[in-house]
């Protein structure tokens, strides 16, 4: 699928810390096919420690508070 036709998905949590909710969010992001989905993960309050785990796969993390 061409990059401009991918479905945009934003996963939003209070922060991307090390808790169970954030772990589930990470698994959801990792499970989406990057050729079909343009995925972003955002931390509303701050990014947190788990944000660095998204980088190896190329998912973008966003601090929504900026």
C-alpha positions as CSV (number, residue, x, y, z in Angstrom):
1,X,0.0,0.0,0.0
2,X,1.4,3.4,-0.9
3,X,2.6,5.5,2.2
4,X,-0.1,8.2,1.6
5,X,-2.9,5.6,1.7
6,X,-1.9,4.0,5.0
7,X,-4.4,4.2,7.8
8,X,-3.3,6.6,10.5
9,X,-3.5,5.2,14.1
10,X,-2.7,7.1,17.2
11,X,-2.3,5.2,20.5
12,X,-2.6,7.6,23.4
13,X,-1.8,7.0,27.1
14,X,-1.1,9.3,30.0
15,X,2.5,8.3,29.7
16,X,4.6,5.6,28.0
17,X,5.9,4.2,31.2
18,X,6.7,0.6,32.2
19,X,3.2,-0.4,33.4
20,X,0.9,-3.0,32.1
21,X,-1.3,-0.6,30.1
22,X,1.7,0.8,28.4
23,X,3.0,-2.7,27.7
24,X,-0.4,-3.6,26.1
25,X,-0.2,-0.4,24.0
26,X,3.3,-1.4,22.8
27,X,2.1,-4.9,21.8
28,X,-0.8,-3.3,19.8
29,X,1.6,-1.0,18.0
30,X,4.1,-3.8,17.3
31,X,1.3,-6.0,15.9
32,X,0.2,-3.5,13.2
33,X,1.6,-3.9,9.7
34,X,3.7,-0.8,9.0
35,X,3.0,-1.1,5.3
36,X,-0.8,-0.7,6.0
37,X,-0.8,1.5,9.1
38,X,0.9,4.8,9.9
39,X,1.3,4.3,13.7
40,X,2.1,6.9,16.4
41,X,2.2,6.4,20.2
42,X,1.8,9.4,22.4
43,X,2.1,10.2,26.0
44,X,-0.2,12.9,27.2
45,X,1.6,13.9,30.4
46,X,5.1,12.7,29.3
47,X,6.8,10.1,27.2
48,X,8.2,7.8,29.9
49,X,10.7,5.0,29.8
50,X,8.9,2.8,27.3
51,X,9.1,5.4,24.6
52,X,12.6,4.3,23.8
53,X,11.3,0.7,23.0
54,X,9.3,2.0,20.0
55,X,12.3,3.4,18.2
56,X,13.9,0.2,16.9
57,X,10.8,-0.6,14.8
58,X,10.6,2.9,13.6
59,X,7.3,3.9,15.3
60,X,7.2,7.5,16.2
61,X,6.5,8.6,19.7
62,X,5.1,12.0,20.5
63,X,4.9,14.1,23.7
64,X,1.3,15.3,23.3
65,X,1.9,18.0,25.9
66,X,4.2,20.1,23.6
